[in-house]
Amino acid sequence: MRVLVLLGPPGAGKGTQAESFARSRGIPRISTGDVLRQVARAGAEADRKARALMDAGHLVDDDTVIGIVRERLAAADAARGFVLDGFPRTLVQAEALDLLLDDREPLVIVDIEVPDETLAQRLRGRLVCQGCGTPATVGMQACGKCGGTLAPRTDDEFAVVQQRLKVYAAQSRPIVEYYRRRPTFRSVDGDQPQEAVAADIAAAVASVVWGRQ
Ligand code: AMP
């Protein structure tokens, strides 16, 4: 049972890379952002609050997000392993994850590094599926997974993007330091074509696994 955590700022390509890695290994991609967008559409009062935070580029509170992950990890399809995309995003979440996975193999953590200028540029142009939240790649007319309609994310407007990058630097960047000293931590250069990043992630994961054998 293997758990891969993909770290990286908004726009680093976590969603796309998590999706392709998970598909190639036959394990689920667990994205807290996707789950939050789905429940927000369902429309309960607490969920609308979460939606407002997301649309403004802020983080949703730790308890809500940790609850989502706890529930999702208990599902049968997560028993063989999974890829976490967008979680953890705070130190509190990182510590909670360690407790949740206490009896499993050590986490493999891959940090996707991308310079700020590249991120802002990428975030302005990206599209996601309105049905299942899967990110689209350049030139796609419909979702590659479910055929759904593609549209920009509401939190990809310029001001919100700046806010999300700020939140990342303040709240999520410290997680990289939390994990960096672990023997199962790797970083990859995310400022290259998607296929090259995917190859580097696969190599990073393989090096961790081989390193432990
Ligand atoms: P993402 O799709 O991963 O970029 O997430 C979109 C938005 O959902 C974020 O900007 C946050 O508002 C919220 N969100 C997703 N994951 C988390 C998390 N682990 N902790 C707090 N908020 C989250």
Residues whose N, C-alpha, C, O or C-beta is under 5 A from the ligand:
A	BS01	AMP	T32 G33 D34 L36 L53 M54 G57 H58 L59 V60 V65 D85 G86 F87 P88 R89
